[in-house]
Structures are given as structure tokens and as C-alpha cells.
């Protein structure tokens, strides 16, 4: 574009590219602010490609360097054969683009076998991918396929997770305690993107290992080793309070206050709770005006994002990593995640949720929250949860700047899990979400009474 034509000419160029859904780079802050959210990407991202805009005064040498420093990547392998999961079932509106992303990511392969896994919370499809590679020129032909993890999603989703992986996980998470992205296979389209990593084999989710009594060592490993480098960066934030950091957790994606789905609200009433969020939010705001220790945080440490292998804790899914967040949030998320997912196979969750609630309610009194967890008899089917909670809280106590901060953060996590808008087909998981809400409510009600006194 010609700068002599003024800002109007540049705006016309950018608007035309936006209409074509073409991702842009090197744009100015004022232009960035007016781009619709659906087109916004992470500025300065590590993952290409982008369209670069040059004015007429830019030297050809500079333009040539820009082009050469950002190679286009591999061309799509249109002869790549697919078997296993039918990728056309992913949706016709994104099929062509996702097909090309797979063809580019596995351009050196002749066959790709896909097995669909459970989608993440973001809804992005995730696959185990068995890639059979072409033999190297003059080299040995290997018939055994290589196993990868493949995640497809919106361009912004993929860019955010890729950048957070590069910025936080790659250097700070030990190599054997996190999945490794295959950076050469990750790429972007105009509206979609793909992440390819090594598949972490021989693991089980902590959701499954904890009820079987195999999670104690893994929880210690998680906070000491896996997240150790992040947690050692903890410092007191002088500019924002605990409440200011977590105020967004009381809102949904539409910036409305979270609430219980109607069917779950009825369950909360039957179990003795009050299905109203507003008063609980008010208590939290009033009681959370203290300074807090902050540092890098995973941001989504639920019970299926932690994999256990021989006592090691391996974390996955870096989409919600925060640069600076309360250090208490990850352990509170894990405790809440073990509650709503770990009891899924417990018969009481479906047949007698009131009995399950009574068995774990003692963990959520202020005396216990502010001190150490009481033991639970080994014959009690909730004893595994007491052991895990005791381990989590003991390892997190040093992150409390003031007494009661963990209780406040935990209450937010429990209430959010209770207000999850997804309606679970299994009644056990619906009941567990209701129990989670009630326990969060129980904590905040006690805190309110304590402050009133």
C-alpha cells in the first residue's frame, strides 16, 4: 500500500483481507483494537503463516528477508490415504480446510490412521494418529507407523495453545512430564489450525488412578517437579487482589453471571442447597480483597489433564495457561476436578448422592480448610479422596499469603464446576456437579459468618 494515500488506503487493504478471513501480522495497535474478535489472533505469534503488509517505502531487501525468514512450509500431500475415523464427520463447513491441514502436517507420509478420542472441554476434536511414513530416498522402509496426538480446532484456539506451549511448557516443564509438540507438523489455515505432538503412552488419568489409591506420589510429583519451575516463580502481586484476579470466573463466555442449569438446580434443592449464585459472588467479592501470591499457572488442571505414569504426573492441554495467576488456583482446580470426576464410578453418586455428600462434607468446614485434613477410616469408600485432598492442601499451604485464601479459591472452583452448562447424560456426574456447588456454597457461607462475627 502507498503511505502517500493516507490511513484510508491502509484501512481499505486490511478490511479487504479481513473480509477474506485472511490472518494478518505486523498491524498497529489501533488497527488491532477494531478487528472483530472472531478474526483476532495472538499478536506476534510463533505459529505461521500470516499475511504481511508493506508500504511502498519498504526496501526490497527487507521484504526479501521477511519472505526468506518465514518459509511457507510443506505443500499438502494430496495422495495421503486416510483410514480409521471418517474425517468428513467433523463437519462439512470445515472439512476441506482440516483435510488440507492434515495433508500438510503429514506431507511425508503415505497413510494416516485416525482414532478419535474424547474431545477436550473446548470441543476441539482430538485423535490418536498412526502415521506411516514414506521411506527416505535410498533409505530403509519402515512399515511400522509412528504414533502422534492430533488436535484440530479454530485458528485462534490453536495459536493460543501453541504460543503458551512455546512460552511456558517447552522450557519449564521437564521433558518427561509433558507432551512434546512436533513443531514441524503444526500449522494453520485461514480459519482452522492443527497441533501435532508425541502421544504419551502407558498413562492413566489421575481421575482413574486416585480412587484406586495410586495418586499420592503423583500429586507430590505434580507440584514439586512437573509444575515446580512455575511455582518457584511465585511473588506477591502488588496491583491486583485475589478477588480481582478471579472476578472473571463468576462469568460465562457471554459475560453473564454463571448459573446452575435448571435440572441441576432442582438436585441442589433436594440435597439441601440453595441454587442461587448472586449472594455467593457478593460474599466472595467482599472477602477477597487481600494481596495474593501469583505466578504462571496451568489454568485448567482438572482430573483428566493430569496423566499418571509410574508415579510421575504428566500435564497436557496448555490452552488456558496464565502468565500470572493466583498460585492457589491450580491445586483448587485439581481438588474440584477429583470431586466431580473421581467419584463417577462410585455407586453413591447415582443411587445415594446425599450419603456421598455427608461423607465428604467434613472436608469443607473452615476448621479443616484452615488446618490439616482429618483422617478417614480406610474402610470408608471416600478415604481415597481424603488422602488426595490432604496431599493437595499440604503442598499448597505455602502459597497462602493469608489464612482462608485457599478456601476462597476452592469455593470459586467448586461453584464453577457446579454451574458447568453442559448437561451430563450420566446422572452420577450431574449429581456430583450439584454436590460441588453445595460444598462451594457451604464454604462461602461459613466464611461470611466468620467475617460477620
Secondary structure, 3 states (H helix, E strand, C coil): CCHHHCHHHHHHHHHHHHHCCCCECCCCHHHHHHCCHHHCCCCCCCCCCCECCCCCCCCHHHHHHHHHHCCCCCCCCCCCEEEECCHHHHCHHHHHHHHHHHHHHCCCEEEEEEEECCCCCCCCCEEEEEEEECCCCCCCCCCCCEEEEEEEEEHHHHHHHHHHHHHHHHHHCCHHHECCECCCCCEECCCEEEEEEECCCCCEEHHHHHHCCCCHHHHHHHHHHHCHHHHCCCEEECCCCHHHHHHHHHECCCCCECCCCHHHHHHHHHCCCCCCCHHHHHHHHHHCCCCEEEEEECCCCCCCCEEEECCEEEECCCCCCEEEEECHHHHHHHHHHHHHHHCCCCHHHHHCHHHHHHHHHHHHCHHHHCCCCCCCCCCCCCHHHHHHHHHHHHHHHHHCCCCCHHHHHHHHHHHHHHCCCCCCCCHHHHHHHHHHHHHHHHHHHHHHHHHHC
